[in-house]
Amino acid sequence: MHEPSKRHDVGQRYRHRVGAFYACTSLREVYFEGNAPSVDSSAFSGDNNAIVYYLREPQGWENFGQLTGCPTVLWLPQVPNQ
């Protein structure tokens, strides 16, 4: 697994928005650093290739994939050797 090459922080702007990533057909990876956001089933509609990555400690990811239709994967960031 690799780190995201482009990073866009959507922060609070899209936190509760219905269909926030609707029909983003080029969306491939989404990384969340905190708890699963409150979304409805349309949040990732049409994003057939998107995979949602989340960190180990945050809460609420158990049903996120079923709700949104996006596969969820535990994100284990790599620490570079110095």
BADO-741851 format. One record per residue (C-alpha): x, y, z. Coordinates in steps of 0.2 Angstrom, whole numbers, plus 2048, in hexadecimal, padded with zeros to 3 digits. Layout:
BADO-741851
ATOM, px, py, pz
ATOM, X, Y, Z
...
This chain:
BADO-741851
ATOM, px, py, pz
ATOM, 800, 800, 800
ATOM, 806, 812, 7FD
ATOM, 803, 823, 803
ATOM, 7F7, 82E, 7F9
ATOM, 7FF, 838, 7EB
ATOM, 7F2, 846, 7EC
ATOM, 7EA, 84B, 7FB
ATOM, 7DB, 856, 7FD
ATOM, 7D4, 85A, 80E
ATOM, 7C1, 85B, 80C
ATOM, 7C0, 85E, 81F
ATOM, 7B0, 865, 826
ATOM, 7AA, 86B, 816
ATOM, 7A3, 85A, 810
ATOM, 7A1, 851, 820
ATOM, 78E, 84F, 820
ATOM, 78B, 853, 80E
ATOM, 77F, 846, 805
ATOM, 788, 840, 7F6
ATOM, 798, 849, 7FA
ATOM, 7A2, 83E, 7EE
ATOM, 794, 839, 7E2
ATOM, 799, 834, 7D1
ATOM, 7AC, 838, 7D3
ATOM, 7B0, 82A, 7C7
ATOM, 7C3, 82E, 7C7
ATOM, 7C3, 82C, 7DA
ATOM, 7CE, 81D, 7DF
ATOM, 7D4, 81F, 7F1
ATOM, 7CD, 829, 7FF
ATOM, 7D6, 82A, 810
ATOM, 7CE, 82E, 820
ATOM, 7D8, 833, 830
ATOM, 7CA, 833, 83C
ATOM, 7BA, 82B, 840
ATOM, 7AE, 825, 832
ATOM, 7A4, 834, 82C
ATOM, 791, 835, 82D
ATOM, 78C, 831, 81B
ATOM, 77D, 82A, 812
ATOM, 77E, 81C, 805
ATOM, 77F, 829, 7F7
ATOM, 790, 830, 7FD
ATOM, 79A, 826, 7F1
ATOM, 78D, 821, 7E4
ATOM, 795, 81E, 7D3
ATOM, 7A7, 81D, 7DA
ATOM, 7A9, 80B, 7D4
ATOM, 7BC, 80B, 7D6
ATOM, 7BE, 814, 7E7
ATOM, 7C6, 80C, 7F6
ATOM, 7C4, 814, 807
ATOM, 7D3, 813, 813
ATOM, 7D2, 816, 825
ATOM, 7DE, 816, 834
ATOM, 7DD, 809, 842
ATOM, 7D7, 812, 851
ATOM, 7C8, 81D, 84B
ATOM, 7B6, 816, 84D
ATOM, 7A7, 813, 841
ATOM, 7AF, 80A, 833
ATOM, 7A6, 7F9, 836
ATOM, 797, 7FD, 82A
ATOM, 79E, 80B, 820
ATOM, 7A2, 7FF, 811
ATOM, 791, 7F7, 811
ATOM, 789, 808, 812
ATOM, 792, 811, 805
ATOM, 797, 802, 7F9
ATOM, 7A9, 806, 7FA
ATOM, 7B5, 7FA, 801
ATOM, 7BE, 7FF, 810
ATOM, 7D0, 7FA, 814
ATOM, 7DB, 7FD, 824
ATOM, 7E8, 80B, 820
ATOM, 7F9, 807, 827
ATOM, 804, 817, 823
ATOM, 816, 813, 820
ATOM, 823, 81C, 82A
ATOM, 833, 81F, 820
ATOM, 843, 818, 826
ATOM, 850, 825, 82A
